[in-house]
């Protein structure tokens, strides 16, 4: 826990130093939340029965999706850290450190996650309740399930991002496929559009990917619209966490054997 608290202090320190960046990001989060709320309100006026939920729950889903962006994307620190280390020829320094690299990345990301949860989550919730008709969880079970599911979603996002960063060891840069990766995450995670409105064939493909567990599962639990029981939804997420952890271990073991230092 002391390591996580150390990274918490670093994240707070960065936010305090780059204040203009923080306020700009917070303002953009508010704007995206309002835009999502307005979009779903307009769509419901056109066809109230098209989405399978009442307007209040649907706008809550949309607003929550925008609010979670800066919070969950703390999990992507590992992706860019590994890619930068490879590009700058510094990955050998991580191999030499007397610490578990995967846990180092997890602690760094977890510290950022808790800071973003406080700096963006708290003011975002207040803004949403005051101006966007944001609803509380569907029940206390939904609230507790959402908290657990959000933590599991963060761990899944971390696992996928870490594997993406490790690909830089083979490709030397991630820019060539990073755009495609992020497009896939945005579309299949249910961040913008709930997955139950997708065509059945496409929904079947999305169901076998891990990305829906990042946004869609926690958000659908929050509004009481999850497609599986709460226990099954959380068990599915936990299975992805375990599988990605094993893949991360195997990938890092391979890197330790095959890494070639680039740069000066």
N, C-alpha and C positions, 0 to 999 in steps of 0.2 A: 504493500500500500504506500510505503514511503516513496517508491519510484513514481507511482501515479501522481501523488501529491507534488512531486518535483516537476513533473510535466504540466500539472495544473498551474503551478506558479509561472512557468514559462509562457503558457498560453495566455494567462491574464496579463503578464508583462507585455507580450506582443500586442494585445488589444489596447493596452494603455498607451503604448508608444504610437501605434498607427491609428490614431483616433479618427481621422478623416475617413480612412478606409472602413473602420467599424461603422460609423454613422451612415456612410454611403450604402454599405451592405444592408444595414438594418432598414433604411428607407426603401431600398429596392425590394426587400422581403415584404414590407407592408404593401408596396405597389402591386407585387405579384399576387399577394393574398386578396387584395381588393379586386384585381382583374379576374381572378378565378371565380370569386363570388359573383361578380357582375355577369360573367359569361354563363354560368349555370343558371342564374336568375333569368337571363334573356332566353336561353334554350327552353326553360320550363314554361315561360309564357307562350312559346310557340307550340309546344307539345308536352303537356304536363304528365302524360302517362308513358313517355318513351323510355324512361330510365329505371323503372322499377323501385324507386324510392321517393319519399316526399321531398319537397324542395329544401326544407331545413336540414335534413340529413345529407342531401346531396351537396349543398353549399358547404356544410361542415367538412365533408370529405375533400372537396376541392381546396378549401382554405388550409386544411391540415396538410395536404400534399405540398403546398408552397411553403408552409411554416417549417416543415421537416427538412427542406433542402440544405440549409446551412448546418443543421444539426447532424444529419446522417453523413453528409459529405466530409465530416471529420475523419471518416474511415478511409478516405482516399489518400491520406498523408503518406501511407506506406508505398503506394504506387509511384508517386512522384519522387519520394526520397530514394528508392532503389534506382529508378531511371536516372536521376541526377547523379547518383554515385557512380553508376556505370559510365555515363557520358563524361564525367570529370576524371575518371580513372581512380576513384577513391574507394571502390568497393572492398579492396583488400584490407582497408582499415577496419571495416566491420568484421572481417574474417579474423582479425587479430585481437579484437576486443574480448575480454574475459566475461562475456555475457551471452545470453541466449538471444540471437538476433530477432527471432519471431516474437518473443515476449517483449523485447525492446520496442519493436514496432507497435505491438498491441498496447503497451503502456502509453506510448507517445500519442497514439490515436485516441485511447480512452480519455486521457487528460484533455485533449482538444474537444472530445465529445461532450464532456461534462461542462466545460467552459461555454461551448456554443449553446448547450441546453439552457444555461443560465442567462447568457447575454442576448440570445435570440428567442429562445423558447418562452421565457417568462414575459418579456414585453410583447411578443407576438400573440400570446394567449390573451393578454389584457386587451390589446388592440382588437382582436377578433371578437371577444365577448362584448366590447363596448360598441363596435361599429358594424360588425358583419354577421350578427345573429348566430354566433358560434354556439353550438350546443355542448353540454357536458357529455361524458360517456353514457352509453345507453343504459348501463347498470354498474354497480360496484364491481361485479365480476368482469364486465367489459373494461372498466378502468384499470383493474389489476392486470388483466390479460393484455391490455394494450402496453402497459409498462414493461412487462416481461417480453412481449413480442417485439417491442421497439429495441430492447437490448439485444435480442437474438438477431433482429434485422441488421443492427449495426455490426455485429460480429460476422454475419454473412457478407455484408458489403466490404468489411475489412479483409476477409479471406479472399474474395474475388479480386479486390484491388491489389492485394499483395502478389497474387499470381500474375496479374497483368504487369506489375512492375518488374517481376522476375523475368518476364519475357524479354526485357531490355538486354539481358545477358546474351541472348541469342540474336536479337535484331539490332542491338546497340542504340536504338531509339524507339520510342513508342508513339511518336507523332503520326506515323503512317497508318496506324490502325486505331489510334485512340479516339478519333472522331466517330468511327463506326461503332466502337465499343460503347461510347456514351450514348449514341443514338439508340442502340439496343437496350441499354439500361433504362433510358427515359421511356421508351415505348412499352417494354415488357414488364416493368416494375409496377405499373398501375399508378404511377405518380401523378399523372395528369388526367387520365381517363380510367374509371374502374373497369377491371378486366371482365366483369360479367356482361358487358355490352359488346364485347368482341364477337365476331362470327365464330361458331363452334369449332371449325377446323383450326383457326388461328389460336383460339383459346386453349385447345388441346396441346399445341406446340408450346405455348407460353407456360403451361402448367408443369412441364418437365424441366424448366429452367429455374435457377435459383433466384432470379431477380424479383419475382413477385413477392418473395418473402421479405424483401427490403422495405417496400412501401405499402403494397396492396394489403398484405396480411395484417400488419398493425393497424392500418387505417380502417379496414373493414371491421376489425374487432372493435375499434373505438365507437363506430356508429351502429354496431350490432347487426352487421350485414355480412359476416363471414360465411363463406360457402361450406366450410366444414365445421364440425364442433370445435369448441375452444381447445379442448385437449388435443385433438388431431392436428389442428393448425400449429400449435406450439411444438408438438412432437415432430412435425415435418420440418419446422425451422431448426430445431435442435439437431436433427439428422444432418441437415445441410451444414451446420456449424461444425459438427464432428468430421464430416467428409472433407470439408475445405481445410480443416486443421491438418488432417493427415496428408492431403495433397500439398499443402504448404511445407510441411516437414520434408516430404519426399523431394519437392522442388529445390528446397534450400540445400539438402544433402547433395543433390546433383550439381548445384552451382558451386558448392565448396570443392567438388572434385574437378570441375571443368572450367571454372572462371578464368578468363584471360583479361588481364588488366589493360584497359585502353588509356591513352593519353600520355602525358609526360612522365 
